Amino acid sequence: MTEVRSGASSSEALELRHLRAFVIVAEELNFRRAAERLYITQPAFTRQIQALERLIGCQLLVRSTRIGEAHGSGRSAAGQDSADFA
């Protein structure tokens, strides 16, 4: 398995849990509901998303107080076009 470590600490590696978390938040557009689907707390879920963003070296989600919307590069990674996130 190839490890992705762009801009991440030497102890971090891309894991399936990072990708699963991203896909779920892209579907839910809400960090709390996405965390609930994974049966983890919202702060732990947020840390997973932040770790993924650090690992790949770009912001995937636009955070707001109401929803987590996929950023341009996040939309591409999720295979979604901008109409799906409007």
N, C-alpha and C positions, 0 to 999 in steps of 0.2 A: 504494500500500500504506500503510495506517495504521500508525503506530508507537506502541507502548505503552511509556510511560516513567514509570510510577508509581513514584517512589522510586528510580529508577536514575540513574546518571550520564548526562550528556548524550551520551556516546559509545556507549551501549548501546541496542540496539533489539531487539525480539522477532524472532527468526529461526526458520526451520523446524527448524534443528538443536536448538534448545531444546525445542520440542514433541516432536520425535522422541525425544530423550533421555528426556523424562518418560514417554512412552508405553512405551518399552522397560523402564525401571526399574519401572513399574507392573506390567508383565507378568512380569518376572523376580523382583521383590522382593529384588534383590541388586545392589549397585552394581558389583561386580567383573564379574559375568556380563553386566550391561547394557553396561558399558564394552567388554568383549570383543566383544559383538555389533556395536558401532559401530566396532571396530578402533581404539580410542583407549585411553590409559592411564586408570586409575581416578581419579587426581587431576584430570586434565583433564575427565573425565566429571562429577565432583563439582562442579567450577567451573561447568560448563554448567547443572547443576541449581540451584546457588546463584544464578547470574545470572538464571535464569528466575523463581525465587522473588522476587528483588529487583525484577525488572521488573513482576511482577503484584502485588507488595506483600503476599504472604501465604505461609505455609509450606505446601508441598505434600506433603512427606514427613516421616515420623517416623524419625529415624535411631537405630539401635542398633548394637551390635557384631556382630550376627548378620544382620539383614535391614533393608532400607529399606521401611517400610510406608507406604502412602499415608495422608496426614493426611485429615481430614474433607473439606476443600476440595479436596484432591488426588483423593479418590475421586470427587467430583462432576465434576471436570474430566476424569477418565479415563473417565467414564461407567460406573463400577462402583458396586455397592452394597456395604455393609459385609460381607455374607456372602462375597463374592469375595475378601476380604482377610483372612479369619479364619485 
